[in-house]
């Protein structure tokens, strides 16, 4: 069990999570399909309750990368 601390509107929130799933894409075609890939994973794992998420974007002169990390709590 892990604890995730996040800051929102000057308040600190904590969430317990048992795992994380990372999705990323650098090519335009892969970025276009990322939402479907995440939705498929969520549907395939109904015992996981998403407790938080982060979206990170980075780029250089050749590549644009988006990373979406889902933090989840496994339901009993």
For each residue, the residues with C-beta under 8 A, 3 or more apart:
1: 16 17 18
2: 16 17 18
3: 14 15 16 17
4: 14 15 16 17 51 52 71
5: 12 13 14
6: 12 13 14 15 52
7: 10 11 12 13
8: 11 13
9:
10: 7
11: 7 8
12: 5 6 7
13: 5 6 7 8
14: 3 4 5 6
15: 3 4 6 51 52 71 73
16: 1 2 3 4 51 73
17: 1 2 3 4 20 51 52 71 72 73
18: 1 2 72 73 74
19: 48 71 72 74
20: 17 69 70 71 72
21: 41 69 70 72
22: 67 68 69 70
23: 34 37 38 41 67 68 69 70
24: 65 66 67 68
25: 30 31 33 34 65 66
26: 30 31 63 64 65
27: 30 31
28: 31 32
29: 32 33
30: 25 26 27 33 34
31: 25 26 27 28 34 64 66
32: 28 29
33: 25 29 30 36 37
34: 23 25 30 31 37 38 66 68
35: 38 39
36: 33 39 40
37: 23 33 34 40 41
38: 23 34 35 41 42 68 70
39: 35 36 42 43
40: 36 37 43 44
41: 21 23 37 38 44 45
42: 38 39 45 48 50 70
43: 39 40 46
44: 40 41
45: 41 42 48 72
46: 43
47: 74 75
48: 19 42 45 72 73 74 75
49: 72 73 74 75
50: 42 53 70 71 72
51: 4 15 16 17 71 72 73
52: 4 6 15 17 70 71
53: 50 68 69 70 71
54: 67 68 69 71
55: 66 67 68
56: 66 67 68 69
57: 64 65 66 67
58: 64 65 67
59: 63 64 65
60: 63
61:
62:
63: 26 59 60
64: 26 31 57 58 59
65: 24 25 26 57 58 59
66: 24 25 31 34 55 56 57
67: 22 23 24 54 55 56 57 58
68: 22 23 24 34 38 53 54 55 56
69: 20 21 22 23 53 54 56
70: 20 21 22 23 38 42 50 52 53
71: 4 15 17 19 20 50 51 52 53 54
72: 17 18 19 20 21 45 48 49 50 51
73: 15 16 17 18 48 49 51
74: 18 19 47 48 49
75: 47 48 49
76:
